[in-house]
Amino acid sequence: MRTVILLCISNLFMTAAWYGHLRFKHLPLFLVIAVSWLIALPEYCFQVPANRWGHGQFTAAQLKTIQEVITLIVFCAFSVLYLKEPLKWNYLVGFCMLAGAVFFVFKKW
């Protein structure tokens, strides 16, 4: 559970770093790159321990899968709430198909 919580926090920072600048297209690119790097630094402070502590309980592939599902959830919320972009039905279908991959990663074969 600690791993998932840390990955959620990590993804909040990373989504802000990667996409937050889209509302500030009037600012110089070098400035938004610098600010994005400053936002990404705390992201690593959560992501690295999450993976370090989670490895063993989860495989590396499972950790990556968890992280990607969290990324999609955080991105959907960020896109709607911050960027004011609608979630279209085809986006949701595509995200659900990606989430279906979770079954194959976590299934004990």
Buried (B, 14 or more C-beta within 10 A) or exposed (E): EEBBEBBBBBBBBBBBBBBBBEEEEEEEEEEBEEBBEEBBEBBEBBBEBBBEEBEEEBEEEBBEBBBBBBBBBBBBEBBEEBEEEEEEEEBEEEBEEEBEEBEEBEEEE
